[in-house]
Amino acid sequence: MAPVRKNTIQQLTHPIHPLTYFPTATIQFLCDGCKTLGTGPRYRCSTCDFALHEFCGTCPISFSSFMHPKHQLNLVIRKSQAARQRERVCDVCGLHVNGLFYRCKLCEFDVHQLCTKLPEHTRHPLHREHALRLQSSLPGSGWCIICQSACSSWGYSCEICGVDFHNQCLSNIAPLVCSNYTILAMPEPPPPSPPPPSATTATTRVYVNEGHAGSCYGEYHNVYDHLGQGSSTDGGKRCGG
């Protein structure tokens, strides 16, 4: 076999040719590893038009995880649907597994390789008081406080307060960073009835998380036109109307 160049790898999903790393690629592609769409850096075989996410190309063959501490997880390749005996789902997110994923054969524990990147502990502006822990059995109500539906798969929980979150719900809330604030956009309320000419009314509603040395917390905050404030920040002063 010819020596592998510095910017190439050999990958078990495509053993016949080395894959070349393209760090600046921008065109959307279908990853031949996890079977999901991707953009950005990738590994590719131009001869076969075969491409992998950067992570799918470099994920280890086996590793240990807090998600399944009893045994190592081994990388496997899901065969085509015609060759499958039955459908399998990721034990962490509950969605079907296709292509590359990790498995413990002894326990029949399956997990997407991207799901293995979820941290065991995290902090989030929606629950600033304590760290949240990713668990298979949630100690709280088992009810996501964001989407108000049951948590049937793994989720994040505050063991002190007994509040639970779907990991997907936390991931879908992308904070917007503005100066020293982290702002979470809130749904616009219905338009109010026209006020009397002398009245002052709030025109914008945002969630403001005011940072102190990297920390943040959430409060409802109304922005009033008569004070000449912007729609996002007010110089660190909370307006009482």
N, C-alpha and C positions, 0 to 999 in steps of 0.2 A: 504494500500500500504506500502511496506517495505521502511524504510528510505533510502535516496539516499546517497551513500558513498561520501567522500570528492572529489575523482577524477572522479566523474561521474556527468552527467547532465540529466535532462528530457527535451526532445525536441519534439516540435509539429509534426515534420516530422516522428517521430518513437515513438509514445506514449506508446506502449506496453512494452518496456523495457528501462531501463536507458542506456545511452551511456558512455562508459569508455574512458578516455583520454589516448592516447598513444603518449607521447612527443618525442620519439626517433625513431618512425617508419620511414622506408626509402623506402619501396616497393611502386611503383606507384599504384594508385587505382582510381576508378571512384566514384566521390562524388555523393551520393544519394540525395543530396540537390540541387546543381546547375547543376548537370549532366555534369560536366567537369572533366578532369583528374587532379589528384593532387599527390603530394609527401609530405613527412615530417609529422609534427604533425597532428593528426586527432582524432576524436571521433568515437568510433566503438561499435557496438553490435555484439559480436562474435557468439551469438546464431543464428542471422538472417543474418550474413554477410552483415551488413549495416554500412556504413561509411560516415562521413562528414568531409570536411575541418574544421580546427580549427575555422575559421571565420564563416563558415556556421552554426557551432554548437552553437556559442555564440552571433550571431547577434541579436539585440533587436527585439521584436515583433512589435514595432512601434517607430518612432522617427521623429524629424523635421530636414529638410535639406534646405540649400540655393538653391538647385536645384528645389524645389517646395515649396516656403515659404507660400503659401496660406493655405495648409492643411498638417496634419501629413501623413506620409507614413506608410502603414501597410504591414507586412510580409504576403505573401500568397504563396500557393503551387500550381504550375501548374500541372493540371491533365494530365493523359496519353493522347497521341495524339488522340486515338479513342474517348475520351470523350470531346474533344475540339470543340467548335463551330467555332472558327476562330483562326488563328495564331496571336500571339502578339509579338511585338518587343520592345526592350529597347529604350526609348525615348532619352537616352544619347548617346549610341554607335551605335544604329541602327540595332543591331543583335537580333536574336530571343531569347525570354526568355523561359527557361525550368526549371522545378522544383521550387526552391525558388527564389523569387524576391519581390521587394517592389512595392506597387501600391497605388495610390489615386483613389478610385472608382468614386468619384464625377467628377474628371477631366479626368479619364482614362489615367492617367500618370503612366507609368511602367518604372522601372529601375532595372537592375541587382544589387544584393546586393554588388558585388565587385565594380561596377561603383560608388556606393555611397561613396566609399573611396577616389575618386579623389578629390584633394584639390581645393578649389575655386581659390586660387592664388598660383602661383609657379614661380620659376626662372629656367632658362635653359641656358647652355653655348651657344646655337645657337642664343640667343637673350639676350645678357648680359645687355643691357642698362636699361630695365624696367622689372617689374614683368608682368607675363601673367595671364589673368583671364579666367576661364572656363565659357563659355556662350552658350546659345541655339541659339542666333542670333548674328552672328559675325559682328562687326562693320566695319571690313576692306573689303578686296576684296572678301572674302568668298572662297579664293583659297589657299590651303595649300602650303606654300613655300618650304616644304621638298619634297613631292611627286608630286607636280604640278598638283593636281586634286582638284575638287570642294569639299567643306566641306558641306555635306548634313545633318550632325548630329552635336551634340555639339562639340565644339573645344576650343582651347586656343587662345587668341588674345591679342595683345598689342594695347590698345586703343589710345595710343599716336602716334605710328608709323603706325598703320593700317595694321599690318602683322598678318596672321592667321596660325594656325597649327591644324591638326588632333591630338586629344589626343593620338590616337594609334601611330602616327608617332613619337611624343615626347617620348612615352614609349618604342618604339623599339630601340632608340638610347641609348645604355648603355655605359656611359663613363668608360674608363679604368684609374684607379688611379695609378700614378707612382711617388713616392717621393712627390715633391711639385707641381706636374703638373697633370692636367686632360687631357688625350689624347683621341681624337676621331679618330679612324682609318678611313682613307679616301680610296676610291677605287684606286687601283694601275693604273697609266696611262699606255698607250701602250708603249712597249719598244722602245726607240729612236734608230736612226741609230747610228752605231759605231762612236764615236767621234775621232777626230785627237789625236795622242798620247799626245800632250801637253795640250789638253783641260781638264777642270775640269767640271764634270757634276754631277747633283744631282741624287742620287740613291734611295732615300726614300722620300715619301711625307706623312706628317702627319698633323693633326690639333692639335696645341698646345694651351692649355688654361693655362696661367701662373697665379698662384694664389697669391693673396696679402691678407693675413688675411682672408682666406676663400673664397675670390672672385675669379672669373676666367673670362677669355675672350679668344676669338678664333682668330687665325691668321694662314694663310698658312705659311709653314715653310719648306724649303728644307734642307736636311742634305747632306753635302758634304764629300766624302771619303777622299779628300786630307787634311782635317782638323782633321781627326781621330775621328770624332764624332760618338756617338752611334746612334741607329735607333730611339730613343725615346726622349732623352733629350740632352741638350748641356751645362748644368751647368748654365742655365739662360741667355745665350747669343744667340741672334738671328743672324744667319749667313747671311751676305749679298752677299756671293759668293766670 
